[in-house]
Amino acid sequence: MARLNRAQTQERTRARVLAAAREEFAEKGFRAARIDAVAERAELTRGAVYSNFPGKRALYFTVLAERAERAPAPPVTEAVGSTAREALGALARTWVARLPGTGFADAGCAPGGVPPQYGEARIDVDALPEILTDTRLAQSFVELMKLDALLLALALEHLRPPRSPEGAPPGRLVRLAETVLTSLHGARQLAAAAPGFVQPFDMVSAAERLCGLELNDWWAPPPVHPPARAEDRPWEPPAAVDAVRAAPAPLHEDGIVAVLGLHRLSAAEEAVRAAPPGTPVTVVVVTGDPGELMPLARLVVAELCGCLRSAFPRAAWPALRVVCDSTGALAAAAGVPAVDDDTETAIRIEAGRVVTRADGFGACHAVASARLTADASEVTGPRAAGVRVPVSGP
């Protein structure tokens, strides 16, 4: 048998740690789990665990992220929705089918000796309480939920274009998506705290009826943003995975790439709404703490997108791409060598070259709405001057 190289050995060790950690967290929950026990299960040293993960919480979020990313799709007999109402019902059906206490997820619970609040189906019950203990985690979670709401809204808008009074700013369905996500996440917490309380069919019916809500929801461009400036350099991005589709991201295509720290993810909507219709937009998620916060980002996005892919027809999947850039390699290709949770940089790609760039608060809107002068030396137009004008969504 050929000897493993260094990278292969590291990957095998990491896989052993994750498998052992998943067993430990499922059996004891996050709070009672111990790193020493994880190391013992994996037949590794405590140092081997810490060489792969900075702490227990980072390990926990990574276990949950990989679990969400690899969650099996529902049976093929469950048809996707052809209308917004049907799609929301299918989304809720997929969501509650994975919750403990609903009769579906519990089939995989470990028997005998496992406390009733834990088990494989309940492995994530400590996630939100743990997020709430840390202001930094909570702030990141808020922005991740805003990104999730945008993704769900874009899918809904494809099936049910938002209605706006004549002459009014263009509408959107983000607040409707936020309401749906509030309902689904609330069901998760109650399923963990009060098993048997959540009735799956009621959740599905409620989600379907939420589709008819008319909320005061429209998009206004940011009043102030940095100038977009011309660039001319090659665009050579590394390979990456689009979390929305769980497939390779076509980063060499023309479009807008927004590098956003975890505290700036709400700026993704500014890029999507301000870009000309049909312009591909890719959000590159970065953070100053990739060991702990990036697994959280992967988890929150994967949980929703797995349900989206099951519930909505492919044509309605949001055109927005999301890439979690754990190493910072994609950010570096975009000209951002150092990132943190407040990073906001946007670039425009044309014919394999970076042609426009902006940095700082409002950069996404600046690049998405900019147009260059004939000599490509400066950006012109009402938006570049900071004038607020209505912008139609994609």
N, C-alpha and C positions, 0 to 999 in steps of 0.2 A: 504494500500500500504506500502510495506517495505521501511524503511528509507535507503537512500543511504549512503554507507561508505565514508570515506574521499577521497579515490582514485576515486570513481565513481563521487563524487561531483566535484572534480577537472577536471575530463575528460569532464563532462557536461558543466562546465564553459568555458573550453577551446574551446569546439565545438561551443558554443554560440558566443564567441569572433571571431572565424574564420568565422562563417557565416555572422556576422555583418560586419567584415572587408572586406569580399569579396564584399558585397553590396556597401560599402563605396568606395573601390578602383575602382569598375566598374563604379560607378556614377561620381566620381570626379577625378580619377587618383591618382597616388601615391603622387605627390607634394601637391595637394590641400586637400587631405584626412587629417582628424584630429583624434587623439586618443580619444578626448572627444566625437566626433561624433560616433565613433565605440562603445564606452561605452554606449552612449545613445541608439543606435540601439539595443544593446544586453541587455539593461535594467540592466546594471551592473555599478559599480563604475570605475573610472579611475584607481584606485589602483588594481582592479581585472584584468584589461587588462595587467598592467605592472607586475603583479605577475606571469603571464603566458608567457609574451614575453618581452624581454629587451628594445624594442624600435619599432618605426613604421616600419623601414626597415626590421627588423627581422620578424615582423608580415606580411609584404608584401611578403617576400620570402617564408614564410610558406604557405600563401594562394596559391601562384603560384605552390609550390611544391606539395601540396595536390591535386590541380587541375590537374596537369600533371600526378600524380600517379593514379588518378581516371578517366582519360580521357577514354571515351568509344572507343572500337575497331571499325574500319571501318565496313561497312556492309559485311556480309559473302559472298556476290556476288563478292567482290574484291579478286581475287585469288592472292596468294603469288607468287613471282617470282621463277622459277625453274632454271634460269640462273642468273649470276651476273648482266647482263644488265637489265633483267626483274625485278630483286629485287631492283636495284637502282631506276628504274622507279616507282615501287610500293612504295618505301620509300619516294620519292619526292611527289607522289600523296597523301600519308597520311599526309605529312608535310604541304603541301600547302592547304589541305582541312581544316586545323585548323587556317589558317591565315585570318585576316580581309581583306575585300576588294576583296576576291576571289569568293564570292557568296555562300560559304558553311558556314563558321563560322558566317557570318553576320546574318544568320537566327535567331540566338539566342540573338541578341542585344536588349537591353532594349529600348522600344519606348518612345518618348516624353520627352523632357527636358534633354536628355543626350547629352553632347557635342559630336560632330562627332568623335573626337579622342579617345573617351572612349566607355564604354559599355562592356558587358560580353566578347565579342569576342576580345576586345582590352585591356583587363585588364592588359596585360603584356607589354604594349608599353613603360613603364618607366623602365623596368628591366635593359636593357643594358645601357641606359644613367646613371642610378644610379650606376651600377657597375663601370663605367668609372670615377665616381667622387672620388673613393677611391682606392688608390694604392694597399691596402691589398686585396680588393675585386677583382681588376683586375688581380693580380697575381694568386689568387685562380682560377679565371675563365679560365686563360690560361691553367693551369694544368688540370682542368676539361675537357676542350676541347681536350687536349691530350689524356685523358682517353677515351673520346667519340670516338676519331679517332681510337684508338686501338681497341675498341669494334667493330666499323664498319669495320675496316680492317680485323679482324679475321673472321667476317661473310663473307666478300667478298672473302677472301682467301680460304674458304671452297668451294665456287662455281667457283672461278677462281684462281687456284694456281698461285702465282707470278712466272714469267719467269726470269731466270738468265742465263747469258752466262756460258758455261762449265768452271769450275774452279774458277768462281767468288763466292764471299760470297753470302749466301742465300738472296733472295729478300724478299720484303714484299709489302703490299699495303697501308701502313699508309699514305704516301703522297697523294695517290689517295683519301683516305678517308678524309683527311684534305681539299682537294680541293672540294669534294662534300659538306662537312659541311660548308665551306666558302660560297658556292653558296646558300645553304638553309638558313643560318642565314642572308645572305645579302637580300634574298627575304623577310624574316620577317621584317627587318628594312624598306625596301621600301614599303611593304604592309601597314605599320603603317604611314610612312611619306608621301606616295603618293598613297592613296587608288585607286584601279583600274589599277595601273601601272603594277603590277605583273600578268602575264598571266599564269594560272595554267598549261595548256597543254604545253606551251613552257618550263616551269620548268621541267616537267616530261620528255620531249624529251631531254632537255639539260643533265639531270642526266643520262639518258640512254646512251648518247654519251660519257659522261665522262668515262664510263667504259672502253673504248678503249684506254685511255691515258697510255702511257708507261713513267713513271717518274723514275729518278735516285734515287732509294729507296732501301736501304739495311740496315741491322742491324749490328752494331759493339758492342761487349761487352765493358763495362767500363774498362779502362786501369788499374784502381786501385780500390780495394774494401777491406773491412775488412775480416779477417779470419772467416770462419764458424767454430763453435765449437760444440762439442757433448753435448747433454743434455739427461736427462732421468727422465721425470716427467709426471704425468697424464695430459691429455688434456681434460678439462671439460668446453667447451664453452657454453655460454647461447644461447637460441633460437634467431635466426636472420632471416631477409628476404633478399633474393638475389634480388637486384634491376633490374638485367638483365632479370630475368624471372618472377618477381613479385610473387615469391613463396618462401617457407621456404628454407633456405640455408642448404645443407647437410654437416654441418661443422665437423661431426664426421668421415667423410671419410678420408682416407690417402691423403696427398697432401701438398701443400705449402700455408701458410697463411702469407700475407704481410700486416703489419700494417703501413699505409702511411698517413702522414699529408697532408693537402691540397696543400702544396707547393712542395710535393715530389711524386705526382701521376704519373709523367712520368716514375718513376722507375717500374711501373707495367709491362711495356714492357720487362724490363730486367728479371723479373721473368718468364714471359710467354715464351720468346724466349730461355732462357737458360735451362729451365726445360726439362727433358726427355719427348718425345712425349707421350701424353695421361695423363700426370700428372695434376690433378686438381689444379688450382691456385685460391685463394680467396683474393681479395683486401679488406681490412678493412679500410675505410676512417675515419680519425679522424681529429680533429681540436682543437685549443686552444680557439675557440669562437663558441661553438656548438649552441648558441642561434641565431646567425646571419648567420654564414658561413655554418653550416650544412644544413639548408633549401636551401641555394643556391646549395650545392652539390646534394641534393636530386632532385632539379628542373632540373639541367642540365642533370643528368644521366637519370631521368625518361622520359624527353622529347624525347631523342634519342631512348631509349630502347622500349618505347611504339611503336614507328614507326618501329623499327627493328622486333619486334615480329609480326607486321602486314605484313611486306614486305618480310621477309625471311622465308624459310621453317624451321621447328623446328630443323632439323638436322644441319642447318647452323648457328643456334644461337651461339654466341661466348661461348666457354667453360669457359671463365673467369667469375668468380662470383664477384659481388660488393656488399658490405654490408656497409651501412652508420651507424657508431657506435656513435650515439648521446650521449649516457651515458658513454662511455668508458669502459663498462663492458666486451666487447669482447677483447679489447686491454689489459685489466687487466688479462684476462684469458691467453693471450699470453705472459704475463710477462712484460707488459708495463703499470705500474700503473699511470704514468703521461705522458700526450701527449701534443704536440703542432703542429703547422703547418709544422714543419721541421722534424717530427718523421719519421724514417725509420727503421723498425725491421722486420725480416723475420724468420719464423720457419718452420720446416718440421714435419709433423704428420705421424706417422706409428703405426698402431695397437692401436690407442687411446692414444698414448704417444707423447710428444714432444721429438724429437731425435736430432735435429740440430737447431742452432740459430746463427744469426748475427745481429749486431746493427750498425747503422750509414750509411752514404752515400755508396751505393753499396751493402747493405746487401741483397737485393733481388737477385742480380746476384750471390752473394757468396753462399747462401743457395740453390738456384735452380740448380747450377752447381756443388755443392760439392758432394764428395763421401767419406765415412768414412773408416779408416783403420780397420783391422780385430779386434782390441781390442776396436774400437769405441772411442778412446781417442783423436784423432786428424783428421783433414781433409787433404786429399792429392789430388794430381792430378794437371795437368797443370794450370787449372783455379785458384786453390787455391794459386798457386805460382805467380799469376798475369800475366801469359802468355796469350796473346791474341790468341785465336783459333777460327775458324769458328764454329758457332753453328746453327744447323738447327732448324727451327721453328716447332711448333706443327702441 
